[in-house]
Amino acid sequence: MKQFDVFEEKGGGLFAVLQSNLLGALETVMVAPLVDINAAPMTRLTPTMQIGNDRYRLDIPQQVPARTMSLRNQTPVASVGQHRDEILDAVNLLYWGI
């Protein structure tokens, strides 16, 4: 499990790991859902991502902790690492207002 890996939820949704790889020993990892492109407003807080042929918004304000152990046994379905700068901008805006 690496930062920006995308996993599929058991219910069918997608989420991306936000937390740094350096914190892999923790019991939880922060993740944010990837939602339908039309489900979240277009702002700097919800950067647009493409996975396969589908477009999503990474809903940074809806981030939650997930158990690390349950993710270690899963294979990521994608990575959004190519959007690193946009994701970090959204996180900075959410927490620090910058």
N, C-alpha and C positions, 0 to 999 in steps of 0.2 A: 504494500500500500504506500503510495507516494502522494505528495501534495499535488493537487489538481487531477488526480485519478477520478474517473466517473464510475459509479456503481449503480446497479439496478436494485430498487427496493423490491421486497417480496410482493408488494401490491402492484408493481409495474412502473412506478415512477423512477426518476433518475436523481442522483445527488452527486455533488462534487466535494472532494476533501479539500478543505481550506488550510488546514494546519500544516506547519513545517514538518519535514521528515525528521528533523533533529529531536522532535518530541515523541517519537514512536514508542517509547517505553510507558507512556501514560495509558491509563485504562480507557480513556475516551479521546475522541478526535472530533474537531469541529467540522461540520458539513453544511452545505446549503443546497436546497432543492433546485433542480432545473425544471422550470415551468413552461407551459405553452407560451409561445411568443406573444400571444394576445392576453394572457392571464395577468401579467404584471405590467404596470406602467413603464414606459420607456424613460428611464432616468439613469444617471450615473450609478445608482445603487443596484441596477438590474442589467448588467452588461449582456449583450446578445452573444450567443454561442451557437455554432452549428455542429451537430453530431450526426454523421451519416448524411442523409438527405433532409433531416429535420432541423428546424431552428427553435431555439429555446432562449429563455432569459434565466440567468443565474440569480436567484432571488436572495441576495446577500442579507437583507433584513430578517429573513426567516431562518437563519442558520441555527442549528441545534447540535448538541453533542450526540455522538453515536459511540457505541461500545467498540473499541478497537479490535477485540478478539473476534467478533462476528465478521469483521471486514477482512481480517487476515486470511480467512479461508475462501474468500471470493476472488474471482478474476475481474479486474476492471473491464468495462465495456468500451471505454474511451479515455481520453485525457483532454483537458481544456488548458493545458500548460501553455499553448500558443497564445492564450488570452491573459497571461500572467499580469501584465501591466494594468489592463482594464479591471481585473479582479482586485488587485491590490489598491487601485484608486477607489474602488467601491468600498472596500473594507476601511480604508483611511477616512473616507467621507463619513461612513457610519459611526465610527468610533471617535474620530478626532475633528471632524468637520472640515477636513482639508482635502 
